[in-house]
Amino acid sequence: MSDLKQVTILSGKGGTGKTTTAACFAALGRDKVVADCDVDASNLYLLMHPDDTQQGEFYGAKVAVRDWDMCTRCGMCEEYCRFDAITADDFDELACEGCGMCVVVCPTEALHLESVVVGTWYTGVSDYGPMAHARLLPAAESSGRLVTLVRQKAENLAYEHELPLILIDGPPGLGCTTTAALTDTDLALVVTEPTLSGIHDMERQIQLIDHFGLNAAVIINKYDINAENTQHLRAWCNWKDVPLLGEIPWDPQVTDALAAKMPLVEHNDGPAAQAMREAWERVAKVIEAL
């Protein structure tokens, strides 16, 4: 499908309302696939309630594996390991960085590197359309690769069901997971809040989006908690020519919707829900024009 569009919803920091926004847009949009690519803290599925029909193990970084029959417990591995992951008698998989130094120095070749399962991917169908998501094990690595895998699964669903749009709930921050969630997307939608940290992190994330030559837009969540900072955000977006597609007020009903495990716009029609609907209308027009 040559006209497949992908929109990634991001935030510079956690807690700005990114997943709440993604869930609302998933509920309001039509003919789309939903992908939860915030694999380090996956929680969109709690609001989407997908019926998972397929799943698979995800193998990430390699760790050292020891053949105890060949090991003489000489202690060379412990001496050279810089991460205190291995001793003559024990091994800490979470501390292992997979550098392979222990494998190199082992005189009996009792050690080798092996990929291990670090997460699980899922695909299925929710009331809001097909969905792909994943869960990374605590402290596991290679989350950037898992994001890419989830996006591949989402694209497969889009082609299978002939759907023209993928909505991606991306990760916060600037790391490899964010880069993986941004690559080749048609629109990067940054959800921010009028706090100093929110402003700072949004500016850095827009710089990252610009670096990849992608279309960017902004939504201000809880815009009414600080009028001065909100005005700064408006001025900054105008100066940088970044479309400001929505301003969502603080609303205690947002917490009620999360507690009910429902998208806000499905739970109530309060001020925040109404603002989300208006924001989606603007986002949909931008997507249509891409």
C-alpha positions as CSV (number, residue, x, y, z in Angstrom):
1,M,0.0,0.0,0.0
2,S,1.9,3.0,-1.3
3,D,-0.2,5.6,0.5
4,L,0.3,4.1,4.0
5,K,0.8,6.9,6.5
6,Q,2.5,6.6,9.9
7,V,2.1,9.0,12.8
8,T,4.3,8.7,15.9
9,I,3.1,10.3,19.1
10,L,6.1,11.2,21.4
11,S,7.0,13.2,24.5
12,G,10.2,14.6,25.7
13,K,9.6,13.3,29.2
14,G,7.4,10.7,30.8
15,G,4.1,11.7,32.3
16,T,3.0,14.4,29.9
17,G,-0.1,12.5,28.6
18,K,1.4,10.8,25.5
19,T,-0.3,7.5,26.0
20,T,-3.6,9.2,27.0
21,T,-3.4,11.2,23.7
22,A,-2.6,8.1,21.7
23,A,-5.5,6.2,23.2
24,C,-7.9,9.0,22.4
25,F,-6.7,9.3,18.8
26,A,-7.0,5.5,18.5
27,A,-10.6,5.7,19.6
28,L,-11.4,8.7,17.4
29,G,-9.6,7.6,14.2
30,R,-10.9,5.2,11.6
31,D,-9.2,2.6,9.4
32,K,-6.0,2.4,11.2
33,V,-3.6,0.1,13.1
34,V,-2.4,0.9,16.6
35,A,1.2,0.2,17.6
36,D,2.5,0.6,21.1
37,C,6.3,1.2,20.7
38,D,6.9,2.4,24.2
39,V,8.3,-1.1,24.9
40,D,10.2,-0.2,28.0
41,A,7.0,0.8,29.7
42,S,4.2,-0.7,27.6
43,N,0.8,0.3,28.9
44,L,-1.4,1.3,25.9
45,Y,-2.8,-2.2,25.8
46,L,-4.4,-1.5,29.2
47,L,-6.7,1.0,27.5
48,M,-7.1,-0.8,24.2
49,H,-7.8,-4.3,25.6
50,P,-6.6,-6.2,22.5
51,D,-7.5,-9.8,21.9
52,D,-4.0,-11.1,21.1
53,T,-4.0,-13.7,18.4
54,Q,-0.3,-14.1,17.8
55,Q,2.8,-13.7,19.9
56,G,6.5,-14.6,19.8
57,E,9.7,-14.4,21.8
58,F,12.1,-11.6,21.1
59,Y,15.8,-12.4,21.4
60,G,18.0,-9.4,22.3
61,A,21.5,-8.9,23.4
62,K,23.9,-11.7,23.9
63,V,25.1,-12.9,27.3
64,A,27.8,-15.3,28.4
65,V,26.9,-18.9,28.8
66,R,29.2,-21.4,30.7
67,D,29.7,-25.1,30.1
68,W,30.3,-26.3,33.6
69,D,31.8,-29.6,32.4
70,M,34.6,-27.7,30.7
71,C,35.0,-25.0,33.4
72,T,38.0,-25.5,35.7
73,R,37.0,-22.5,37.9
74,C,40.4,-20.8,37.3
75,G,38.9,-17.4,37.8
76,M,40.2,-15.8,34.6
77,C,36.7,-14.7,33.6
78,E,36.2,-13.0,37.0
79,E,39.5,-11.2,36.8
80,Y,38.9,-9.7,33.4
81,C,35.2,-8.9,33.6
82,R,34.8,-5.1,34.1
83,F,31.1,-5.4,34.9
84,D,31.3,-7.8,37.9
85,A,28.9,-10.1,36.0
86,I,30.8,-13.4,36.4
87,T,32.8,-15.2,39.0
88,A,34.4,-18.6,39.1
89,D,31.2,-20.0,40.7
90,D,28.3,-17.6,39.7
91,F,26.9,-15.5,36.9
92,D,24.7,-12.4,36.9
93,E,22.8,-12.2,33.6
94,L,21.5,-8.7,34.2
95,A,25.0,-7.3,34.8
96,C,26.5,-9.0,31.7
97,E,27.0,-6.5,28.8
98,G,27.8,-9.2,26.3
99,C,31.3,-7.8,25.5
100,G,32.8,-11.3,25.2
101,M,36.0,-10.6,27.1
102,C,35.3,-13.6,29.3
103,V,35.0,-15.8,26.2
104,V,38.3,-14.6,24.9
105,V,40.3,-15.1,28.1
106,C,38.8,-18.5,29.1
107,P,41.7,-21.1,28.7
108,T,39.3,-24.1,28.3
109,E,36.8,-22.4,26.0
110,A,34.1,-23.1,28.5
111,L,32.3,-19.8,27.7
112,H,30.4,-18.6,24.7
113,L,27.9,-15.8,23.9
114,E,24.3,-16.7,23.3
115,S,21.2,-14.6,22.6
116,V,18.5,-14.7,25.3
117,V,14.8,-13.9,25.4
118,V,14.3,-10.4,26.6
119,G,10.7,-9.8,25.7
120,T,7.5,-10.8,23.9
121,W,5.7,-9.3,20.9
122,Y,2.0,-9.5,20.3
123,T,-0.5,-8.8,17.5
124,G,-4.2,-8.9,17.7
125,V,-7.4,-7.0,17.3
126,S,-9.1,-4.5,19.7
127,D,-12.3,-2.5,19.5
128,Y,-10.2,0.2,18.0
129,G,-8.6,-1.8,15.2
130,P,-5.7,-4.2,14.8
131,M,-2.9,-3.7,17.3
132,A,0.8,-4.6,17.7
133,H,2.6,-4.2,21.0
134,A,5.4,-5.8,23.1
135,R,6.6,-6.1,26.6
136,L,10.3,-6.0,27.4
137,L,11.5,-7.9,30.5
138,P,12.7,-5.7,33.4
139,A,16.3,-4.4,32.9
140,A,16.4,-6.0,29.4
141,E,18.2,-4.4,26.5
142,S,17.9,-4.2,22.7
143,S,14.6,-2.2,23.1
144,G,15.4,-0.3,20.0
145,R,15.3,-3.5,17.9
146,L,12.0,-4.5,19.6
147,V,10.5,-1.1,18.6
148,T,11.5,-1.9,15.0
149,L,9.9,-5.3,15.2
150,V,6.6,-3.9,16.6
151,R,6.5,-1.4,13.8
152,Q,7.1,-4.2,11.2
153,K,4.3,-6.2,12.8
154,A,2.0,-3.1,12.6
155,E,2.9,-2.6,8.9
156,N,2.0,-6.2,8.2
157,L,-1.3,-5.7,9.9
158,A,-2.0,-2.6,7.8
159,Y,-1.2,-4.4,4.6
160,E,-3.2,-7.4,5.6
161,H,-6.3,-5.4,6.5
162,E,-5.8,-2.8,3.8
163,L,-5.7,0.1,6.3
164,P,-4.1,3.4,5.4
165,L,-2.8,4.6,8.8
166,I,-0.6,3.4,11.6
167,L,-0.8,5.3,14.9
168,I,2.3,4.8,17.0
169,D,2.5,5.4,20.7
170,G,6.2,6.1,20.9
171,P,8.7,6.3,23.8
172,P,9.7,9.4,25.7
173,G,13.1,10.9,25.5
174,L,15.8,10.9,22.9
175,G,17.3,7.4,23.0
176,C,17.5,4.6,20.4
177,T,13.9,3.6,21.0
178,T,12.8,7.1,20.0
179,T,14.9,7.0,16.9
180,A,13.5,3.6,16.0
181,A,9.9,4.9,16.5
182,L,10.6,8.0,14.4
183,T,12.3,6.5,11.4
184,D,10.3,7.0,8.1
185,T,7.2,8.3,9.9
186,D,5.1,10.9,8.1
187,L,4.3,13.0,11.2
188,A,5.9,13.2,14.6
189,L,3.4,14.6,17.2
190,V,5.1,15.8,20.4
191,V,2.9,16.0,23.5
192,T,4.3,18.4,26.0
193,E,3.3,20.3,29.1
194,P,3.9,23.9,30.3
195,T,6.6,23.1,32.8
196,L,10.3,24.0,32.5
197,S,11.3,20.4,32.0
198,G,8.5,19.8,29.5
199,I,9.6,22.9,27.5
200,H,13.2,21.9,27.6
201,D,12.6,18.3,26.5
202,M,10.2,19.2,23.8
203,E,12.7,21.6,22.2
204,R,15.4,18.9,22.2
205,Q,12.9,16.4,20.7
206,I,11.9,18.8,17.9
207,Q,15.6,19.2,17.2
208,L,15.9,15.4,16.8
209,I,12.8,15.3,14.5
210,D,14.3,18.1,12.4
211,H,17.6,16.2,12.2
212,F,15.7,13.4,10.4
213,G,13.8,15.8,8.2
214,L,10.4,14.7,9.5
215,N,7.2,16.7,9.9
216,A,6.6,17.8,13.5
217,A,3.6,19.1,15.4
218,V,2.9,19.8,19.0
219,I,0.0,19.3,21.5
220,I,0.1,21.1,24.9
221,N,-1.4,19.0,27.6
222,K,-2.6,20.7,30.9
223,Y,-2.1,24.0,29.1
224,D,-3.9,25.9,31.9
225,I,-1.6,25.0,34.8
226,N,0.9,27.8,33.9
227,A,-0.2,30.6,31.6
228,E,3.3,32.1,31.2
229,N,4.9,28.8,30.1
230,T,2.0,28.0,27.8
231,Q,2.5,31.4,26.1
232,H,6.2,30.6,25.8
233,L,5.3,27.3,24.1
234,R,3.0,29.0,21.7
235,A,5.6,31.6,20.8
236,W,8.3,29.0,20.3
237,C,6.1,26.9,18.0
238,N,5.3,30.0,16.0
239,W,8.9,31.0,15.8
240,K,10.0,27.5,14.7
241,D,6.9,27.2,12.3
242,V,5.8,24.0,14.1
243,P,2.0,23.5,14.0
244,L,0.3,23.7,17.4
245,L,-2.6,21.2,16.9
246,G,-4.2,21.2,20.3
247,E,-4.3,22.6,23.8
248,I,-5.8,20.2,26.4
249,P,-6.9,21.6,29.8
250,W,-6.2,19.9,33.1
251,D,-9.2,17.7,33.9
252,P,-9.6,15.3,36.9
253,Q,-11.7,13.1,34.7
254,V,-8.6,12.0,32.9
255,T,-7.5,10.1,36.0
256,D,-11.0,8.6,36.2
257,A,-10.7,7.3,32.7
258,L,-7.4,5.8,33.3
259,A,-8.7,4.1,36.5
260,A,-11.5,2.7,34.4
261,K,-9.0,1.5,31.8
262,M,-10.7,3.4,29.0
263,P,-9.7,6.0,26.5
264,L,-10.7,9.4,27.8
265,V,-13.0,10.2,24.9
266,E,-14.9,6.9,25.5
267,H,-15.2,7.5,29.2
268,N,-16.7,11.0,29.4
269,D,-17.2,14.2,27.5
270,G,-15.5,16.6,29.8
271,P,-13.3,19.6,28.9
272,A,-10.2,17.5,28.2
273,A,-12.2,15.0,26.1
274,Q,-13.7,17.8,24.0
275,A,-10.3,19.3,23.5
276,M,-8.9,15.9,22.4
277,R,-11.7,15.6,19.8
278,E,-10.8,19.0,18.4
279,A,-7.1,18.2,18.4
280,W,-7.8,14.9,16.5
281,E,-9.8,16.8,13.9
282,R,-6.7,19.1,13.3
283,V,-4.3,16.1,13.3
284,A,-6.6,14.2,10.8
285,K,-6.5,17.2,8.4
286,V,-2.7,17.3,8.6
287,I,-2.5,13.6,7.9
288,E,-4.8,13.9,4.9
289,A,-2.6,16.7,3.5
290,L,0.6,14.8,3.8
